[in-house]
Amino acid sequence: MNLKNLTLILLIFTIISCSTESTVNPENYIELEYQKKPTNDKVLSKIQTKIKGSNDSIGKFIKNHEQRFTYFFSSKTDLDALIKMYPDTIQIKKAFLKQINDKHFVSNFESLVNVKKQNKPFYSTEEVMEVASRFFLIVNSKNTLKLKICSSENEFNDLNSTKDVTLIEAITYEAIITAFDEEKSGQPKFIANTRSYFLEAIKNPDSLNNDALSKLAKNKLYKMMETDKSLKQFINAYYIDNSSNLPFVIKKSE
């Protein structure tokens, strides 16, 4: 075998090896869980994603950072579309596998499990805070305005950023959720601030109908949370504590 052929074989082997090491299969770490109504076990009330108990290095990483993956799996799959297919569980599984094998989903999953060690995306503090504010939501429920924190109804599609903010969403969700692990007296100030902002945001003229009031109040709360110093300090501290496992880099303000 001449040197040229040997070099070509080694090059092909290297490419295949690198491709194998840098690609992970979400199917090994995520599955669906069906919840049926207690009064009728033939009627489905909910489909949700569930983390599989895998003992490989990626499975252990997911277990150690469960909240970010719980958010990612549930918010980046179209569960509403799947539930419409019930009781055809074969069709549901087929559609679900198509969703989690989508190139965009796999790319974000690889980033979250830290497969992509290099070329991490950069985000500014302003982008982080814009995303964080959306986890504090005012909703109109039966003509009553209510405050929801880290709900599944968060809105990110209308953000000014042209970047994909999925990674920020997952990590920031995890950060905010941890704030509720403390006793009430030890919780960060932004939690109390949120409730005050909510009461301020819903103070509007009686001439507005509930839908218009809800939209106005919702945008007011977003703006207030986006500039809340306590929330910013809390998220920055969380990011610093988890700098070794973050899938992105925060760009320092000039």
Secondary structure, DSSP 8 states (H G I E B T S, - for coil): --HHHHHHHHHHHHHHHHHHHH---GGGTEEEEEEEETTEEEEEEEEEEEE----SHHHHHHHHTHHHHHHHHHHSS-HHHHHTTTT-HHHHHHHHHHHHTSHHHHHHHHHHTT---SS--EEEHHHHHHHHHTTEEEEEETTEEEEEES-TT---TT-S--S--HHHHHHHHHHHHHGGGS-GGGS-HHHHHHHHHHHHHT---TTS-HHHHHHHHHHHHHHHHHT-HHHHHHHHHHHHHTGGG-SSEEE---
